Amino acid sequence: MVSLPEEEAQHLTRVLRLKAGAPVRVFNGRGSEFDGVVERAGKDAVRVRVGHARGTVPEARVAVTLAQAVLKGDKMDAVIRDAVMMGVVAVQPIVTDRSEVTLQSLLRGRRQERWARIAVSSAKQCGRAVIPAILEPQAFDAVVASLAGMTLPGPCLMFVEPSAAADAVAAGDLDRIPPREATVLVGPEGGWTPEELEKGAAVSRPVTLGGRTFRADAMPVVALTALFTRWGEL
C-alpha cells in the first residue's frame, strides 16, 4: 500500500475523478511501473494497493544530460517537457550572458520546482517510468567548470550556429558509436557570445546541424533527435 504525493493525489481525485476500486498504473520514477487499485480516494489522502510489476518503456542507451540556456517566458517549460519525452536523464538549466533571466529571479520564482513538476507530468504522458533530474540552475561559467571537473558527464557536445566556430563538426559526421553518457549544450535566444564559445570549446566539441539555424526553443529537440538518430536510438 502506498500513499500518493499531494499533487498526484489531487490529480487522481479532482482531474481524473477516480474512486476507490478504480484500476491505475503507478511508477516510482526510478524505472519500475506497477498495476494498482485505488483503496482510498479522500480529501486527506489517496492510497493505492500496488500489484504486479509491468514492463516499462526502454530507456535510451546513451544517458544524456541536456545543459540548456534558460529561455524567456514559458518556452523553457516546453523544453523540459520535450527533453523528457526524448529520453534525457537530466536537465541542467544555464544562465548565460544573453539569457533574459537571472539566477536570483529563477530562485525567487521557484522555477526549478515548476520544471520538476513538468518533468513528472511529461514522464507520465510519454510512458516513461524514470523521472529525469532537473538540476539547480547554474551560471555558464559554473557549468564549464563542472564539465572540466567531470561533475557533468562527458563527452560534451556544444551546439553552435553554422558560422560560429571554424572547427565545428556537423552532427551527421559524428562517430556512430554511441557513448555511454554525454552532455549536450544548447544556447539561448541570440546564441552564445564569443567568450562563451571560447570557454565552451575548451571542454566540449562544437557541433552544427549542417547549414541550418533553428529557433532557440526548437533547437533542443532537433539536436537530441539528430544525436539519437546518429547513435541508433531512433
C-alpha atoms as one frame of an Amber mdcrd trajectory, in Angstrom:
protein
   0.000   0.000   0.000   1.356   3.435  -0.894   0.082   6.973  -0.328   0.305
   9.235  -3.359   2.106  12.584  -3.108  -0.246  15.529  -2.644  -0.115  16.774
  -6.234  -0.668  13.289  -7.681  -3.473  12.639  -5.198  -5.255  15.833  -6.272
  -4.833  14.898  -9.918  -6.390  11.486  -9.284  -9.385  12.820  -7.360 -10.042
  16.225  -8.946  -8.974  15.736 -12.571  -9.389  12.028 -13.212 -12.212  11.779
 -10.613 -11.300   8.216  -9.726 -12.914   6.418  -6.806 -11.967   3.516  -4.576
 -11.732   0.328  -6.620 -10.509   2.018  -9.795  -7.539   0.326 -11.536  -4.477
   2.518 -12.009  -0.839   2.274 -13.050   1.806   3.721 -10.744   5.557   4.186
 -11.150   8.347   5.060  -8.764  10.300   7.399 -11.045  13.336   5.109 -10.952
  12.351   2.690 -13.712   9.634   0.481 -12.201   5.919   0.538 -13.021   3.113
  -1.454 -11.393  -0.567  -2.244 -11.699  -2.557  -0.880  -8.790  -6.022  -0.392
  -7.343  -7.244   2.734  -5.554  -8.022   1.737  -1.968  -8.913   5.201  -0.673
  -9.611   8.431  -2.538 -10.320  11.010   0.136  -9.587  14.695   0.564  -6.919
  13.969   3.143  -5.175  11.038   1.449  -5.151   8.775  -1.574  -3.856   5.260
  -1.084  -3.147   2.687  -3.758  -2.632  -1.038  -3.351   0.344  -1.950  -5.544
   0.151  -5.134  -7.593   2.268  -6.809 -10.237   5.177  -5.109 -11.959   4.659
  -4.118 -15.590   7.047  -3.880 -18.498   8.324  -0.332 -18.946   9.427   1.802
 -21.872  13.138   1.096 -22.503  15.444   3.940 -21.566  17.964   5.329 -24.056
  21.337   3.584 -24.123  23.072   6.963 -24.004  22.469   8.815 -20.743  22.165
  12.402 -21.997  22.201  15.466 -19.773  20.746  18.495 -21.570  22.547  21.648
 -20.447  20.082  24.227 -21.713  20.298  28.016 -21.560  17.135  29.286 -19.878
  14.744  30.803 -22.413  12.349  33.672 -21.849   8.695  33.367 -20.908   7.284
  29.869 -20.738   9.476  28.478 -23.527  11.630  26.630 -21.002   8.549  24.691
 -19.881   8.246  23.260 -23.391  11.955  22.460 -23.493  11.680  20.465 -20.259
   8.582  18.623 -21.486  10.140  17.719 -24.825  13.520  16.759 -23.345  11.811
  14.298 -21.001   9.844  12.908 -23.937  13.082  12.481 -25.910  14.660  10.461
 -23.109  17.239  12.648 -21.339  18.305  11.608 -17.845  18.783  15.158 -16.547
  18.360  18.813 -17.476  20.883  21.420 -16.332  19.401  24.927 -16.740  22.049
  27.547 -17.554  22.071  31.321 -17.250  24.247  32.803 -19.993  25.301  36.333
 -20.931  22.361  36.649 -23.339  19.774  34.991 -21.101  16.927  37.345 -20.202
  16.679  35.970 -16.657  18.978  35.895 -13.638  19.769  33.143 -11.181  18.123
  35.222  -8.468  14.866  35.575 -10.419  14.784  31.831 -11.086  15.214  31.185
  -7.376  12.529  33.693  -6.375  10.137  32.246  -8.924  10.845  28.682  -7.742
  11.303  27.731 -11.372  13.272  24.569 -10.569  10.281  23.220  -8.643   7.946
  24.107 -11.518  10.189  22.372 -14.039  10.391  19.296 -11.806   6.583  19.075
 -11.838   6.585  19.413 -15.625   9.125  16.578 -15.822   6.821  14.320 -13.802
   3.839  15.201 -15.997   5.794  14.619 -19.204   7.111  11.262 -17.976   3.534
  10.140 -17.287   2.304  11.309 -20.681   5.019   9.545 -22.675   5.033   6.353
 -20.610   8.491   6.662 -19.057   8.979   5.094 -15.642  12.028   7.295 -14.976
  11.760  10.944 -13.989  14.793  12.921 -15.188  16.544  15.118 -12.648  16.008
  18.867 -13.016  19.234  20.267 -11.636  19.666  23.594  -9.879  20.190  26.423
 -12.394  23.826  27.451 -12.769  25.772  30.241 -14.426  27.531  29.286 -17.661
  31.000  29.525 -16.098  29.949  27.159 -13.298  28.731  24.619 -15.841  32.003
  24.869 -17.767  33.868  24.249 -14.515  31.647  21.220 -13.836  32.404  19.833
 -17.279  36.131  20.408 -16.784  35.945  18.625 -13.440  33.759  15.833 -14.879
  30.940  16.665 -12.447  28.680  16.662 -15.510  29.032  13.641 -17.801  31.233
  13.683 -20.872  31.781  13.804 -23.736  30.176  17.222 -24.181  28.706  18.441
 -27.450  28.087  22.194 -27.757  25.587  23.082 -30.464  26.527  26.291 -32.274
  25.368  28.329 -35.249  26.876  27.306 -38.612  29.305  30.248 -38.748  30.134
  30.377 -35.047  33.111  28.021 -34.897  35.508  27.131 -37.686  36.310  23.745
 -36.137  32.672  22.720 -35.626  31.584  19.330 -36.946  28.167  18.576 -38.427
  26.011  16.281 -36.306  25.782  13.901 -39.257  29.565  13.469 -39.188  29.832
  12.466 -35.541  31.009   8.975 -34.622  28.175   6.468 -34.937  29.428   4.516
 -31.929  27.288   5.813 -29.029  28.969   6.914 -25.811  27.611   5.632 -22.519
  26.765   9.177 -21.444  27.038  12.711 -22.765  26.216  16.330 -22.033  24.557
  18.423 -24.743  24.959  22.218 -24.510  22.272  24.364 -26.182  22.334  28.153
 -26.131  19.800  30.965 -25.601  17.967  33.367 -27.867  20.696  35.351 -29.581
  23.166  32.491 -29.391  26.417  32.105 -27.492  28.760  35.060 -27.036  32.297
  34.787 -28.486  33.650  34.444 -24.953  31.231  31.593 -24.192  32.166  29.853
 -27.433  35.830  30.038 -26.481  35.231  28.717 -22.969  32.845  26.055 -24.197
  35.270  24.835 -26.848  37.810  24.129 -24.099  35.555  21.470 -22.546  33.304
  20.398 -25.438  33.128  19.704 -29.152  31.324  22.355 -31.222  28.569  20.804
 -33.331  26.274  22.232 -36.006  23.148  20.969 -37.713  24.643  21.473 -41.157
  23.926  24.944 -42.503  20.672  25.354 -40.637  19.880  27.843 -37.884  16.969
  26.961 -35.590  14.911  28.925 -33.079  16.214  28.589 -29.540  13.093  26.776
 -28.350  13.216  24.296 -31.265  16.947  23.596 -31.065  16.942  21.188 -28.073
  14.510  18.650 -29.534  16.088  18.918 -33.004  19.589  18.445 -31.575  18.523
  15.469 -29.451  16.715  13.918 -32.418  19.823  14.291 -34.587  22.079  12.740
 -31.941  19.778   9.856 -31.075  19.333   9.124 -34.780  23.102   9.150 -35.296
  23.588   6.811 -32.339  20.847   4.414 -33.429  18.377   5.279 -30.670  15.583
   6.256 -33.072
